[in-house]
Amino acid sequence: MQKENEYSAKMTTKSEAELYEYINNENRYQEGAIVAAIWELEKRGVRNEALVMLESKLDGVLSQKKANSIIDTIAEDAQAVNLPAPELYSPFFMRIFGVLFSVFGGSILMAINFSRLGKKDIARNVVLAGLAYSLLQGVVLNFFGPSATILSVPASLGGVYLMEHWFWNKHVPSSQVFVKRSFLPPVLFAITIAMLLVYLMIENGIALQ
């Protein structure tokens, strides 16, 4: 059987002196390249005990490296399998939260998810985009006055859809495994903030439409 590796084609273009350059300088070249040089000399009829011993030695080194690589791969796969699934807010809950408590509120939950997935740069962009959309939504609805109240839910639905399309669907695969995080803390927090705002409005004599 013909002996070949990824360096063999290159060695066919080398002179005998160049092939010995590989063999005589073990520390300068990859083991595979040196073995390929030995095989090329063998094809040209050059074969001696020194070359046989060197080939045997390098075969042992290559075999050990291959074994170590396989062990490392198995260890990495095992570690990946044993990693606990991250706790994330479900996409459905983020949609509902965004509609009920503003697109900005929904973007915060999405940013928390991205942070837990190790994508902190995306998390920052999500918060900025959610804030920008909510501010723009507020300005536009305020322009139309009290009659725009009926548009607030469709506007929030549109913002939630855009956030999910721009960020979540692009950066999180549908196959992502996760444990559903409890929805109670963010809901209770949002309700508390809403009640506080209503209280301040009443205290300051602001009419509730």
C-alpha positions in Angstrom: 0.0 0.0 0.0 1.3 3.4 -1.0 2.3 5.6 2.0 1.0 9.1 1.7 -0.1 12.0 3.9 -0.9 15.7 3.5 2.8 16.5 2.8 3.4 13.8 0.2 2.5 15.9 -2.9 4.9 18.6 -1.8 7.8 16.2 -1.3 7.6 14.9 -4.8 8.9 18.2 -6.0 11.9 18.2 -3.7 15.5 17.2 -4.5 17.2 14.5 -2.5 19.2 17.2 -0.7 16.0 19.0 0.2 14.4 15.9 1.5 17.4 15.3 3.8 17.0 18.9 5.0 13.7 17.8 6.6 15.2 14.6 8.0 18.3 16.2 9.5 16.3 19.0 11.2 13.6 17.3 13.3 13.1 20.3 15.5 12.3 22.7 12.6 9.6 20.7 10.8 6.3 18.9 11.5 6.6 15.2 12.1 4.3 14.5 9.2 6.5 16.4 6.8 9.6 14.5 7.9 7.8 11.2 7.5 6.6 12.2 4.0 10.3 13.0 3.2 11.3 9.6 4.3 8.6 7.9 2.2 9.7 10.0 -0.8 13.3 8.8 -0.4 12.0 5.3 -0.1 10.1 5.6 -3.4 13.4 6.7 -5.0 15.2 3.6 -3.7 16.8 5.2 -0.6 16.3 3.0 2.5 18.6 2.4 5.4 18.4 1.6 9.1 18.7 5.2 10.3 15.7 6.2 8.2 13.7 3.2 9.4 14.4 4.0 13.0 13.5 7.7 12.5 10.2 6.8 10.8 9.3 4.4 13.6 10.1 7.1 16.2 8.0 9.7 14.4 5.1 7.3 13.8 5.0 6.9 17.6 4.9 10.6 18.1 2.1 11.1 15.6 0.1 8.2 17.0 0.4 9.7 20.5 -0.7 13.1 19.2 -3.7 11.6 17.4 -4.6 9.7 20.6 -4.4 12.9 22.7 -6.5 14.7 20.2 -9.2 12.1 20.3 -9.1 12.1 24.1 -9.4 15.9 24.1 -12.4 15.8 21.7 -14.2 13.2 23.8 -13.6 15.3 27.0 -14.9 18.4 25.3 -18.0 16.6 24.0 -18.6 15.1 27.5 -18.2 18.5 29.1 -20.7 20.0 26.6 -23.2 17.3 27.2 -23.0 17.8 31.0 -23.3 21.5 30.9 -26.6 22.6 32.5 -29.1 24.2 30.2 -29.3 28.0 30.8 -32.4 29.5 32.5 -34.0 31.8 30.0 -37.3 33.7 29.7 -39.4 32.0 27.0 -40.0 33.9 23.7 -43.7 33.7 24.4 -43.4 35.3 27.8 -41.1 38.0 26.3 -43.8 38.8 23.7 -46.6 39.1 26.3 -44.4 41.2 28.6 -43.4 43.5 25.8 -47.0 44.2 24.9 -48.2 44.7 28.4 -45.3 46.6 29.9 -43.7 48.3 26.9 -41.2 47.1 24.2 -38.4 48.4 26.3 -39.5 46.1 29.2 -39.5 43.2 26.8 -36.1 44.1 25.5 -34.7 44.0 29.1 -35.8 40.4 29.4 -34.3 39.6 26.0 -31.1 41.2 27.1 -31.0 39.1 30.2 -31.3 36.0 28.1 -28.5 37.1 25.8 -26.3 37.8 28.8 -27.0 34.3 30.1 -26.0 32.9 26.7 -22.7 34.8 26.8 -23.7 37.3 24.1 -23.3 40.5 26.1 -22.6 42.8 23.1 -26.0 41.7 21.6 -27.7 42.2 25.0 -26.5 45.9 25.0 -27.8 46.5 21.5 -31.1 44.9 22.4 -31.6 47.3 25.3 -30.7 50.3 23.2 -33.0 49.3 20.4 -35.9 48.6 22.8 -35.4 52.0 24.5 -35.3 53.8 21.1 -38.4 52.1 19.9 -40.4 52.8 23.1 -39.3 56.5 23.0 -40.3 56.8 19.4 -43.6 55.1 20.1 -44.3 57.5 22.9 -43.6 60.5 20.8 -45.8 59.3 17.9 -48.7 58.3 20.1 -48.5 61.6 22.0 -48.7 63.5 18.7 -52.1 61.9 18.0 -53.4 62.7 21.5 -56.0 60.6 23.5 -57.4 59.0 20.3 -54.0 57.2 19.9 -54.7 55.0 22.9 -56.3 52.4 20.7 -53.0 52.2 18.7 -50.8 51.5 21.6 -51.3 47.7 21.6 -50.7 47.3 17.8 -47.7 49.5 18.1 -46.3 47.4 20.9 -47.0 44.2 19.0 -45.1 45.6 16.1 -42.1 46.5 18.3 -42.1 43.1 19.9 -42.1 41.4 16.5 -39.3 43.6 15.2 -37.1 42.9 18.3 -37.7 39.2 18.0 -37.0 39.3 14.3 -33.9 41.5 14.4 -32.2 39.9 17.4 -33.7 36.7 18.9 -34.3 34.7 15.7 -31.0 35.8 14.2 -28.8 35.0 17.1 -30.5 32.1 18.9 -31.1 28.9 17.0 -34.5 27.3 17.3 -32.8 24.2 18.7 -31.5 26.1 21.7 -32.2 24.0 24.9 -33.1 26.0 28.0 -34.9 25.9 31.3 -37.9 28.3 31.5 -37.1 31.0 34.0 -39.9 32.1 36.4 -42.0 35.0 35.1 -43.1 36.1 38.5 -40.2 38.5 39.5 -40.4 40.6 36.3 -44.2 40.7 36.4 -44.3 41.7 40.1 -41.5 44.3 39.5 -43.4 45.8 36.5 -46.7 46.0 38.4 -45.0 47.7 41.3 -43.4 50.3 39.1 -46.8 50.8 37.3 -48.6 51.3 40.7 -45.9 53.7 41.8 -46.3 55.8 38.7 -50.1 55.9 39.1 -49.6 56.9 42.7 -47.3 59.8 41.8 -49.6 60.9 39.1 -52.5 61.0 41.5 -50.4 62.8 44.1 -49.4 65.4 41.6 -52.9 65.9 40.4 -52.3 64.5 36.9 -55.5 63.4 35.4 -55.7 59.8 34.3 -57.2 59.4 30.8 
